[in-house]
């Protein structure tokens, strides 16, 4: 029964300080017996001021930190599912990119967030992710994680069932949903959406989240969750503070649930 660690963060404006927090958490996770650790969306830099953030986002910093994460995974012998960090593309736009670093080295998996968060909230918050970020175009799975086949998503992707339907078709055993959910949307929809996606895919959902008031002024919801394939919440880290938590994953639960409710096997194409 693999043990995972989930890191809830309050990331700020300094990539180096954020990396240090992740590095410390990875070492603590390994000491606690975890085989892999999950971090939130924008774990390395959370800054809504795009001009200021641009000073920390370039091709050299991207290579520097991916190399450091690769070494960290290898040296600690723990897989790292880095929720995401901003990456400058050749087009000049950014990608909101997830990474998966294996403890044994080898290929680094990458997933670019597909759905852009372009909304005006009743709280007065306005977000236009597509002004700076280019949406991804590929569904990505990690087929040899300690949890089996792991599907990669990021935050707002959670609201689009078609992506999770595809991950279900690919028989993912677990799905990562790193996030920096706003407080209003989190209070309304976070728990119900994550439980729904776990039930639909008959898979574990691991959602490491940002929490609290950040240096750039935004406030995030927290409540990092682990949900099992039946929709039961195995871990909820609350909405008060950052921290590290552990969860044992009973992979036998996947087959049990899929036998009781064989929705993946019964799935049919809807006539048009």
C-alpha positions as CSV (number, residue, x, y, z in Angstrom):
1,X,0.0,0.0,0.0
2,X,1.9,3.1,-1.2
3,X,2.1,6.1,1.0
4,X,1.9,9.6,-0.6
5,X,2.7,13.0,0.8
6,X,0.6,16.1,-0.1
7,X,2.1,19.6,0.3
8,X,-0.2,22.5,0.9
9,X,1.6,25.8,0.2
10,X,1.4,29.5,0.5
11,X,3.7,30.3,-2.4
12,X,5.1,33.8,-2.8
13,X,7.1,36.0,-5.1
14,X,10.5,34.3,-4.7
15,X,11.1,31.1,-6.7
16,X,14.2,30.4,-4.6
17,X,12.2,30.6,-1.3
18,X,9.4,28.5,-2.7
19,X,11.9,25.9,-4.0
20,X,13.5,25.8,-0.5
21,X,10.0,25.1,1.0
22,X,9.4,22.3,-1.4
23,X,12.9,20.8,-0.9
24,X,12.3,20.7,2.9
25,X,9.0,19.1,2.4
26,X,10.4,16.4,0.0
27,X,13.0,15.5,2.6
28,X,10.3,15.3,5.3
29,X,8.1,13.2,3.0
30,X,10.9,10.8,2.4
31,X,11.6,10.5,6.1
32,X,7.9,9.8,6.7
33,X,8.0,6.9,4.3
34,X,6.2,8.4,1.3
35,X,7.0,7.2,-2.2
36,X,5.9,10.3,-3.9
37,X,4.9,13.9,-3.1
38,X,2.3,16.2,-4.7
39,X,2.7,20.0,-4.8
40,X,0.1,22.7,-5.8
41,X,-0.3,24.7,-8.9
42,X,2.2,27.5,-9.3
43,X,4.3,26.0,-6.5
44,X,7.4,27.8,-7.6
45,X,6.0,31.3,-8.2
46,X,2.6,32.8,-7.4
47,X,2.4,36.4,-8.6
48,X,-0.6,38.1,-10.3
49,X,1.6,41.1,-11.3
50,X,2.8,39.8,-14.7
51,X,5.4,42.5,-15.2
52,X,7.1,41.7,-11.9
53,X,6.8,38.0,-12.4
54,X,8.5,38.2,-15.8
55,X,11.8,38.9,-14.1
56,X,11.6,35.4,-12.6
57,X,10.4,33.6,-15.8
58,X,12.9,32.9,-18.5
59,X,14.3,29.9,-20.3
60,X,17.4,29.8,-18.0
61,X,15.4,29.7,-14.8
62,X,13.2,27.0,-16.3
63,X,16.2,24.8,-17.0
64,X,17.8,25.6,-13.7
65,X,14.8,24.6,-11.6
66,X,13.9,21.5,-13.6
67,X,17.5,20.3,-13.2
68,X,17.3,20.9,-9.5
69,X,14.0,19.1,-9.1
70,X,15.4,16.2,-11.1
71,X,18.4,16.0,-8.8
72,X,16.2,16.4,-5.7
73,X,14.0,13.4,-6.8
74,X,17.0,11.3,-7.5
75,X,18.9,12.2,-4.3
76,X,15.9,11.6,-2.0
77,X,14.6,8.6,-4.0
78,X,11.1,10.0,-4.1
79,X,8.9,10.8,-7.1
80,X,7.9,14.5,-7.3
81,X,4.6,15.6,-8.9
82,X,5.2,19.3,-9.2
83,X,1.8,20.9,-9.6
84,X,3.0,23.5,-12.0
85,X,5.3,26.5,-12.6
86,X,5.2,29.2,-15.3
87,X,7.4,28.5,-18.3
88,X,8.2,30.9,-21.1
89,X,7.5,29.6,-24.6
90,X,9.2,30.4,-27.9
91,X,6.0,32.3,-28.9
92,X,6.6,34.7,-26.0
93,X,3.5,33.4,-24.2
94,X,3.7,31.3,-21.0
95,X,2.6,27.8,-20.2
96,X,1.2,26.7,-16.9
97,X,3.2,23.5,-16.8
98,X,3.1,20.5,-14.5
99,X,6.1,18.2,-14.2
100,X,6.6,14.6,-13.0
101,X,10.1,13.8,-11.8
102,X,10.9,10.1,-11.2
103,X,13.1,9.0,-8.3
104,X,15.0,6.7,-10.6
105,X,15.6,9.5,-13.1
106,X,14.7,9.0,-16.8
107,X,12.2,11.1,-18.7
108,X,10.6,14.1,-17.1
109,X,6.9,14.2,-17.9
110,X,5.2,17.5,-18.7
111,X,1.6,18.6,-19.0
112,X,0.5,22.1,-20.0
113,X,-2.8,23.3,-18.5
114,X,-5.5,23.1,-21.2
115,X,-8.3,25.3,-19.8
116,X,-7.6,28.9,-19.1
117,X,-9.2,30.7,-16.1
118,X,-11.0,33.7,-17.7
119,X,-13.7,34.8,-15.3
120,X,-15.3,37.7,-13.5
121,X,-16.4,36.7,-10.0
122,X,-19.2,38.3,-7.9
123,X,-16.5,39.1,-5.3
124,X,-15.0,41.6,-7.8
125,X,-12.0,39.4,-8.7
126,X,-11.3,39.3,-12.4
127,X,-8.9,36.8,-14.0
128,X,-7.7,36.6,-17.6
129,X,-5.2,33.7,-17.7
130,X,-5.4,33.6,-21.5
131,X,-3.9,37.1,-21.8
132,X,-0.5,35.6,-20.8
133,X,-0.8,31.8,-21.0
134,X,-1.1,29.5,-24.0
135,X,-3.4,26.5,-23.5
136,X,-1.9,23.0,-23.7
137,X,-3.1,20.6,-26.4
138,X,-2.3,17.2,-25.1
139,X,-3.7,14.8,-22.5
140,X,-0.8,13.4,-20.4
141,X,-0.5,10.3,-18.2
142,X,2.4,8.9,-16.2
143,X,2.1,5.2,-16.6
144,X,4.6,4.0,-14.1
145,X,4.0,6.0,-10.9
146,X,3.8,4.3,-7.5
147,X,0.0,4.6,-7.8
148,X,-0.1,3.1,-11.3
149,X,-1.3,5.2,-14.2
150,X,-1.5,8.9,-13.0
151,X,-3.4,11.4,-15.1
152,X,-2.1,15.1,-15.0
153,X,-4.5,18.1,-14.8
154,X,-4.2,21.6,-13.3
155,X,-6.8,23.5,-11.3
156,X,-9.5,25.0,-13.7
157,X,-9.3,21.8,-15.7
158,X,-11.4,20.3,-12.9
159,X,-14.5,22.0,-14.3
160,X,-14.3,20.2,-17.7
161,X,-15.6,16.7,-17.6
162,X,-14.4,15.8,-21.1
163,X,-10.7,15.8,-19.9
164,X,-11.5,13.5,-17.0
165,X,-13.6,11.3,-19.3
166,X,-10.6,10.8,-21.4
167,X,-8.4,10.0,-18.4
168,X,-11.1,7.5,-17.3
169,X,-11.0,5.9,-20.8
170,X,-7.3,5.5,-20.3
171,X,-8.0,3.7,-17.1
172,X,-6.0,6.1,-14.8
173,X,-5.6,4.7,-11.3
174,X,-5.1,8.2,-9.9
175,X,-5.5,11.8,-11.1
176,X,-3.5,14.8,-9.9
177,X,-5.4,18.1,-9.6
178,X,-2.9,20.7,-8.3
179,X,-4.7,24.0,-7.7
180,X,-4.7,27.6,-6.5
181,X,-8.5,27.9,-6.2
182,X,-10.0,31.2,-5.2
183,X,-11.8,31.3,-1.9
184,X,-15.3,32.0,-3.4
185,X,-15.2,29.3,-6.0
186,X,-13.5,26.9,-3.6
187,X,-16.2,27.3,-0.9
188,X,-18.9,26.7,-3.6
189,X,-17.5,23.9,-5.7
190,X,-14.1,22.4,-4.6
191,X,-15.2,19.4,-2.6
192,X,-18.2,18.4,-4.8
193,X,-16.2,18.7,-8.1
194,X,-13.2,16.6,-6.8
195,X,-15.5,13.9,-5.4
196,X,-17.5,13.8,-8.6
197,X,-14.3,13.4,-10.8
198,X,-13.1,10.6,-8.6
199,X,-16.4,8.8,-8.8
200,X,-16.7,9.3,-12.6
201,X,-13.2,8.0,-13.3
202,X,-13.3,5.3,-10.5
203,X,-9.9,6.6,-9.5
204,X,-8.1,8.3,-6.7
205,X,-7.9,12.1,-7.0
206,X,-5.0,13.9,-5.3
207,X,-5.5,17.7,-5.1
208,X,-2.6,19.6,-3.5
209,X,-3.7,23.3,-3.1
210,X,-2.4,26.7,-2.3
211,X,-3.8,28.3,0.9
212,X,-4.2,31.6,2.6
213,X,-3.3,35.2,1.7
214,X,-0.3,35.5,-0.6
215,X,2.3,38.1,-1.1
216,X,0.7,39.2,-4.4
217,X,-2.6,39.9,-2.5
218,X,-4.7,37.0,-3.7
219,X,-6.4,34.6,-1.3
220,X,-6.6,30.9,-2.0
221,X,-9.0,28.2,-0.6
222,X,-6.6,25.4,0.6
223,X,-8.3,22.2,1.6
224,X,-5.9,19.9,-0.2
225,X,-7.8,16.6,-0.7
226,X,-7.3,13.0,-1.3
227,X,-10.5,11.3,-2.6
228,X,-10.9,7.6,-3.2
229,X,-12.7,6.0,-6.2
230,X,-15.9,5.7,-4.2
231,X,-15.9,9.5,-3.6
232,X,-14.8,9.2,0.1
233,X,-12.5,12.0,1.3
234,X,-9.4,10.3,2.8
235,X,-7.6,13.6,3.6
236,X,-8.6,17.2,3.9
237,X,-5.9,19.6,5.1
238,X,-8.2,22.5,5.8
239,X,-8.1,26.1,4.7
240,X,-6.0,27.7,7.5
241,X,-2.3,27.1,6.8
242,X,0.3,25.4,4.7
243,X,1.8,22.0,5.7
244,X,2.6,18.5,4.8
245,X,0.3,15.5,5.2
246,X,0.5,11.8,4.5
247,X,-2.1,9.3,3.1
248,X,-1.9,5.6,2.5
249,X,-3.4,4.6,-0.9
250,X,-5.2,1.2,-1.0
251,X,-4.9,0.4,-4.7
252,X,-7.1,-2.6,-4.3
253,X,-10.0,-0.2,-3.8
254,X,-9.9,0.7,-7.5
255,X,-10.9,-2.8,-8.6
256,X,-13.5,-3.1,-5.9
257,X,-15.2,0.1,-6.9
258,X,-15.0,-0.7,-10.6
259,X,-16.6,-4.1,-10.0
260,X,-19.4,-2.6,-7.9
261,X,-20.1,0.3,-10.3
262,X,-18.7,-0.7,-13.7
263,X,-19.4,2.7,-15.3
264,X,-16.1,2.7,-17.3
265,X,-16.9,-0.7,-18.8
266,X,-20.5,0.3,-19.5
267,X,-19.6,3.6,-21.2
268,X,-21.0,4.1,-24.7
269,X,-20.7,6.8,-27.3
270,X,-23.6,9.2,-27.2
271,X,-25.5,9.3,-30.5
272,X,-25.2,12.7,-32.2
